[in-house]
Amino acid sequence: MRHLMHGVDYELNATPNAQLARVSGEIKKVSIFGACRAWSGMVTRVDEANAYAREREILTLRQHAWAASVAAFFVVLFGGPELYFFPERLPFLMLWVATSCIPILMLWRARRRLLRRRAVTLATAVVVFSILFALLGYAAMTGADASIIGANSAVVLLVLAVLLPWPPLYQVLAGAPALVGFPLLVWYQRLGARGIYWYAIVAAAVAASVFISRHLDIQRRAIFRESRARDEAMIVTRSLLKMARELASAMGPSAVLDCLVERTRNLLQVDWCAILLETSVPGVFRIAAGSASRDDLLQEGKGLEIRAEEYPTLRRVSDPGSILEVSRCNPPDPRWRALMRYFRTRSMLVTPLERNGQVVGLLAVGRGRTEDPFPVRHHRILQGIARQATIALENARLYAELEQANRLKSEFVATMSHELRTPLNIVIGYADLLAEGAFGLLPEDALEPLQRIRQQSRELLRLINATLDVNRLESGTVALNVSETSLEPFVRALREQLLHSPRASGVDFVTKVRRNGLLRTDLEKVAIILRNLVGNAFKFTPQGAVSLEAEVAGDGVARFVVRDTGIGIPESEKDRIFEMFYQVPRPGEVPGGVGLGLYIVRRFVDLLQGRIEVESGQGRGTVFTVEIPSLARNVPHLTTGSELEDG
């Protein structure tokens, strides 16, 4: 029944703001309740009746083409036999056709003006009345058979009852010539009992057409009510979904509040919107955010406090999901009247913001141009926004608390790491002096414990440094320190550092520069990436070899490949190895470290605008490939590289 919803159908492809504006324009309210209408249920029914009347006008106008076709068919059906059997009646027949066409043409020319005045249906009924009345005049002047006139009138009325969506009253108006004029024609033509019999048939046809019109009108109204409710629910849902998307992108309580009031004012097409949050004093609300079409309203509202005890009507919104509508023409008490006059507001809506069953604030909107009640659709939208606002504000509060906790955590980790590193460096320094014999030779049975102290101290130092790196990464304080060097000496220096890293006996370490070139990037971070990758390879390679290959490609991208012959990474774990604190589970083994090395690798690679790939399999070793773009113009490659091998 798409045609029944013409008045709403075109809004479904529009934005929620446009939908509200257009639908509100279509559903205009009448002032049968005077300037002050307090009962919103009655207003809702009036709105619905007016909307249905508007829809009926549009549908009647659409059916005019079919009605004209029926009229033309009726003229041919009646006029053809008349001309054939009674050619002398041609002048009267032409007069009847002319008197019928004139009101039809007038109706067609004035259709748009009649639609604006909601008079299309009435004008159509008047045109049908005039045509049937003129037909009776034709019969009276020519002596045409009254039974034929009655039969044609009955058929026309029955067809129009189905074709035109007018109410029964208009059907009675259209059939009035048959009900009133036909018995006069019977009396005029002295038909006697036969005329009475035909009048009974015509009256029955008129009654049947009225019954059909009434039955179809009830069905159309029910379909319209259902379609209107469904479409309004769709508008409300789309509006709330749009609001939810916009609130989801707002971070922090202040941003959420500003987004709420601005979007709500635009969505409901009101003059102002404000959010009042409860202060530390129960029952006292203060404006926390506002949006208005006039800046002076915002300035006047700053710092305003509303005490619930001074506005007893606010008790109506003490329950979650409730809503309060106030009109200046009929305010609950003088305080409301003064408040609304001060802010130049004629009507307003207030609904509570609720958290855990307690009212924590108020969401209010107001209009300064009209005292008409708000549509029920606006009630639903405002209540939905209030529920979303509560959730968004709670999420924003939790987000702010999380940011604060994360900031405190970062400060604590940074402080503790620095405080731990100072005494640890002293421990490592004295342990190295002991190992070098600076305090005399140590007994043989003390060398192994001393070596363990040195090894575990350095492991702890690496952990502290990694923690500091992660903390800087998480806080966004890591800066790039770009410098340049040739690739070959960079790899050679890195190899010298890695030769002293702990590894299983018998594991060879090989480095190779396949193609030398200029490396211009943050060299310290590249070194950390490679140290972590090689150290990780040492840890999981019980025998065989670990190799580091490097080259600078023709496009200036430095490529590093770390390959080992270790235990490998299961296919199911490859996507998780770069997560913070994650370590691949090894049955029967106690994991070493805390799982920060590869996480730091991934973050530093991203920071350097590079990329990293991993190829591995259970028992097949692992290959990490890192590509780091150079930040300088490519330099011609002078050498092919050399191989440095640990003997």
ChimeraX attribute file (.defattr): number of C-alpha atoms within 10 A of each C-alpha:
attribute: neighborCount
match mode: 1-to-1
recipient: residues
	/A:1	9
	/A:2	8
	/A:3	11
	/A:4	20
	/A:5	20
	/A:6	15
	/A:7	20
	/A:8	20
	/A:9	16
	/A:10	12
	/A:11	19
	/A:12	15
	/A:13	9
	/A:14	13
	/A:15	15
	/A:16	24
	/A:17	16
	/A:18	15
	/A:19	21
	/A:20	22
	/A:21	15
	/A:22	16
	/A:23	18
	/A:24	15
	/A:25	10
	/A:26	15
	/A:27	21
	/A:28	14
	/A:29	19
	/A:30	12
	/A:31	12
	/A:32	10
	/A:33	12
	/A:34	8
	/A:35	13
	/A:36	16
	/A:37	17
	/A:38	15
	/A:39	10
	/A:40	14
	/A:41	10
	/A:42	12
	/A:43	22
	/A:44	17
	/A:45	11
	/A:46	19
	/A:47	19
	/A:48	19
	/A:49	16
	/A:50	18
	/A:51	23
	/A:52	21
	/A:53	18
	/A:54	23
	/A:55	24
	/A:56	27
	/A:57	24
	/A:58	21
	/A:59	21
	/A:60	20
	/A:61	21
	/A:62	13
	/A:63	14
	/A:64	19
	/A:65	12
	/A:66	13
	/A:67	20
	/A:68	13
	/A:69	11
	/A:70	16
	/A:71	18
	/A:72	13
	/A:73	12
	/A:74	16
	/A:75	16
	/A:76	12
	/A:77	12
	/A:78	15
	/A:79	18
	/A:80	13
	/A:81	11
	/A:82	16
	/A:83	13
	/A:84	11
	/A:85	9
	/A:86	13
	/A:87	12
	/A:88	12
	/A:89	18
	/A:90	14
	/A:91	10
	/A:92	15
	/A:93	21
	/A:94	13
	/A:95	13
	/A:96	22
	/A:97	18
	/A:98	14
	/A:99	15
	/A:100	22
	/A:101	16
	/A:102	13
	/A:103	18
	/A:104	20
	/A:105	12
	/A:106	12
	/A:107	19
	/A:108	16
	/A:109	11
	/A:110	12
	/A:111	19
	/A:112	14
	/A:113	12
	/A:114	18
	/A:115	16
	/A:116	11
	/A:117	11
	/A:118	19
	/A:119	15
	/A:120	27
	/A:121	23
	/A:122	18
	/A:123	19
	/A:124	24
	/A:125	21
	/A:126	16
	/A:127	21
	/A:128	25
	/A:129	22
	/A:130	19
	/A:131	25
	/A:132	26
	/A:133	23
	/A:134	19
	/A:135	24
	/A:136	24
	/A:137	17
	/A:138	20
	/A:139	20
	/A:140	17
	/A:141	11
	/A:142	14
	/A:143	13
	/A:144	18
	/A:145	14
	/A:146	22
	/A:147	19
	/A:148	13
	/A:149	21
	/A:150	25
	/A:151	15
	/A:152	18
	/A:153	24
	/A:154	22
	/A:155	16
	/A:156	22
	/A:157	25
	/A:158	20
	/A:159	13
	/A:160	21
	/A:161	27
	/A:162	15
	/A:163	16
	/A:164	25
	/A:165	25
	/A:166	25
	/A:167	20
	/A:168	20
	/A:169	14
	/A:170	21
	/A:171	28
	/A:172	20
	/A:173	16
	/A:174	28
	/A:175	29
	/A:176	18
	/A:177	22
	/A:178	28
	/A:179	21
	/A:180	12
	/A:181	16
	/A:182	26
	/A:183	21
	/A:184	15
	/A:185	23
	/A:186	21
	/A:187	13
	/A:188	11
	/A:189	16
	/A:190	11
	/A:191	17
	/A:192	10
	/A:193	10
	/A:194	13
	/A:195	20
	/A:196	15
	/A:197	12
	/A:198	21
	/A:199	22
	/A:200	14
	/A:201	16
	/A:202	26
	/A:203	19
	/A:204	14
	/A:205	23
	/A:206	26
	/A:207	20
	/A:208	16
	/A:209	25
	/A:210	23
	/A:211	15
	/A:212	18
	/A:213	26
	/A:214	19
	/A:215	15
	/A:216	19
	/A:217	20
	/A:218	13
	/A:219	12
	/A:220	17
	/A:221	18
	/A:222	12
	/A:223	15
	/A:224	20
	/A:225	17
	/A:226	12
	/A:227	18
	/A:228	20
	/A:229	13
	/A:230	12
	/A:231	17
	/A:232	20
	/A:233	15
	/A:234	14
	/A:235	23
	/A:236	22
	/A:237	16
	/A:238	16
	/A:239	23
	/A:240	22
	/A:241	16
	/A:242	16
	/A:243	21
	/A:244	18
	/A:245	10
	/A:246	14
	/A:247	23
	/A:248	14
	/A:249	11
	/A:250	17
	/A:251	16
	/A:252	19
	/A:253	18
	/A:254	15
	/A:255	15
	/A:256	22
	/A:257	21
	/A:258	18
	/A:259	20
	/A:260	29
	/A:261	23
	/A:262	17
	/A:263	20
	/A:264	25
	/A:265	21
	/A:266	17
	/A:267	23
	/A:268	23
	/A:269	18
	/A:270	19
	/A:271	20
	/A:272	26
	/A:273	28
	/A:274	27
	/A:275	27
	/A:276	22
	/A:277	22
	/A:278	21
	/A:279	14
	/A:280	8
	/A:281	8
	/A:282	10
	/A:283	17
	/A:284	17
	/A:285	22
	/A:286	20
	/A:287	21
	/A:288	18
	/A:289	23
	/A:290	25
	/A:291	24
	/A:292	19
	/A:293	13
	/A:294	10
	/A:295	9
	/A:296	10
	/A:297	17
	/A:298	18
	/A:299	11
	/A:300	11
	/A:301	16
	/A:302	13
	/A:303	11
	/A:304	13
	/A:305	15
	/A:306	17
	/A:307	16
	/A:308	15
	/A:309	11
	/A:310	12
	/A:311	14
	/A:312	12
	/A:313	16
	/A:314	19
	/A:315	11
	/A:316	14
	/A:317	17
	/A:318	20
	/A:319	15
	/A:320	19
	/A:321	15
	/A:322	14
	/A:323	20
	/A:324	16
	/A:325	18
	/A:326	23
	/A:327	26
	/A:328	23
	/A:329	14
	/A:330	17
	/A:331	18
	/A:332	14
	/A:333	12
	/A:334	12
	/A:335	13
	/A:336	18
	/A:337	18
	/A:338	13
	/A:339	12
	/A:340	21
	/A:341	13
	/A:342	11
	/A:343	17
	/A:344	16
	/A:345	22
	/A:346	21
	/A:347	24
	/A:348	24
	/A:349	20
	/A:350	25
	/A:351	30
	/A:352	30
	/A:353	31
	/A:354	20
	/A:355	15
	/A:356	8
	/A:357	10
	/A:358	12
	/A:359	19
	/A:360	19
	/A:361	24
	/A:362	22
	/A:363	26
	/A:364	24
	/A:365	26
	/A:366	29
	/A:367	22
	/A:368	17
	/A:369	12
	/A:370	14
	/A:371	20
	/A:372	21
	/A:373	21
	/A:374	21
	/A:375	15
	/A:376	15
	/A:377	18
	/A:378	17
	/A:379	20
	/A:380	18
	/A:381	21
	/A:382	25
	/A:383	22
	/A:384	20
	/A:385	24
	/A:386	26
	/A:387	18
	/A:388	20
	/A:389	24
	/A:390	19
	/A:391	17
	/A:392	23
	/A:393	22
	/A:394	15
	/A:395	17
	/A:396	22
	/A:397	17
	/A:398	14
	/A:399	15
	/A:400	15
	/A:401	13
	/A:402	12
	/A:403	13
	/A:404	12
	/A:405	12
	/A:406	14
	/A:407	15
	/A:408	12
	/A:409	13
	/A:410	18
	/A:411	14
	/A:412	13
	/A:413	17
	/A:414	19
	/A:415	12
	/A:416	13
	/A:417	19
	/A:418	15
	/A:419	11
	/A:420	14
	/A:421	16
	/A:422	10
	/A:423	11
	/A:424	17
	/A:425	14
	/A:426	11
	/A:427	16
	/A:428	18
	/A:429	13
	/A:430	15
	/A:431	18
	/A:432	16
	/A:433	13
	/A:434	16
	/A:435	18
	/A:436	12
	/A:437	11
	/A:438	10
	/A:439	10
	/A:440	10
	/A:441	11
	/A:442	13
	/A:443	7
	/A:444	8
	/A:445	8
	/A:446	10
	/A:447	14
	/A:448	10
	/A:449	11
	/A:450	16
	/A:451	14
	/A:452	11
	/A:453	16
	/A:454	19
	/A:455	16
	/A:456	13
	/A:457	17
	/A:458	17
	/A:459	15
	/A:460	16
	/A:461	18
	/A:462	15
	/A:463	18
	/A:464	20
	/A:465	15
	/A:466	21
	/A:467	19
	/A:468	19
	/A:469	19
	/A:470	22
	/A:471	21
	/A:472	15
	/A:473	16
	/A:474	14
	/A:475	13
	/A:476	9
	/A:477	10
	/A:478	14
	/A:479	10
	/A:480	14
	/A:481	10
	/A:482	14
	/A:483	13
	/A:484	15
	/A:485	13
	/A:486	14
	/A:487	21
	/A:488	24
	/A:489	12
	/A:490	15
	/A:491	20
	/A:492	16
	/A:493	11
	/A:494	16
	/A:495	20
	/A:496	11
	/A:497	11
	/A:498	17
	/A:499	13
	/A:500	8
	/A:501	14
	/A:502	12
	/A:503	19
	/A:504	13
	/A:505	9
	/A:506	10
	/A:507	18
	/A:508	18
	/A:509	21
	/A:510	19
	/A:511	21
	/A:512	21
	/A:513	23
	/A:514	19
	/A:515	21
	/A:516	23
	/A:517	26
	/A:518	23
	/A:519	26
	/A:520	22
	/A:521	21
	/A:522	20
	/A:523	17
	/A:524	13
	/A:525	19
	/A:526	19
	/A:527	15
	/A:528	17
	/A:529	21
	/A:530	22
	/A:531	19
	/A:532	20
	/A:533	23
	/A:534	22
	/A:535	17
	/A:536	16
	/A:537	26
	/A:538	24
	/A:539	16
	/A:540	18
	/A:541	20
	/A:542	16
	/A:543	17
	/A:544	15
	/A:545	17
	/A:546	23
	/A:547	18
	/A:548	23
	/A:549	18
	/A:550	23
	/A:551	24
	/A:552	26
	/A:553	17
	/A:554	13
	/A:555	11
	/A:556	22
	/A:557	21
	/A:558	24
	/A:559	20
	/A:560	21
	/A:561	23
	/A:562	21
	/A:563	23
	/A:564	28
	/A:565	21
	/A:566	23
	/A:567	18
	/A:568	19
	/A:569	21
	/A:570	14
	/A:571	11
	/A:572	9
	/A:573	13
	/A:574	14
	/A:575	9
	/A:576	12
	/A:577	19
	/A:578	19
	/A:579	15
	/A:580	15
	/A:581	13
	/A:582	15
	/A:583	19
	/A:584	14
	/A:585	12
	/A:586	8
	/A:587	7
	/A:588	6
	/A:589	7
	/A:590	8
	/A:591	12
	/A:592	9
	/A:593	15
	/A:594	13
	/A:595	19
	/A:596	21
	/A:597	28
	/A:598	20
	/A:599	20
	/A:600	23
	/A:601	22
	/A:602	19
	/A:603	18
	/A:604	22
	/A:605	19
	/A:606	13
	/A:607	16
	/A:608	20
	/A:609	12
	/A:610	18
	/A:611	16
	/A:612	16
	/A:613	10
	/A:614	16
	/A:615	15
	/A:616	19
	/A:617	16
	/A:618	12
	/A:619	12
	/A:620	15
	/A:621	20
	/A:622	22
	/A:623	22
	/A:624	19
	/A:625	18
	/A:626	24
	/A:627	21
	/A:628	23
	/A:629	19
	/A:630	22
	/A:631	16
	/A:632	13
	/A:633	10
	/A:634	17
	/A:635	14
	/A:636	11
	/A:637	16
	/A:638	10
	/A:639	12
	/A:640	12
	/A:641	17
	/A:642	13
	/A:643	12
	/A:644	15
	/A:645	12
	/A:646	11
	/A:647	6
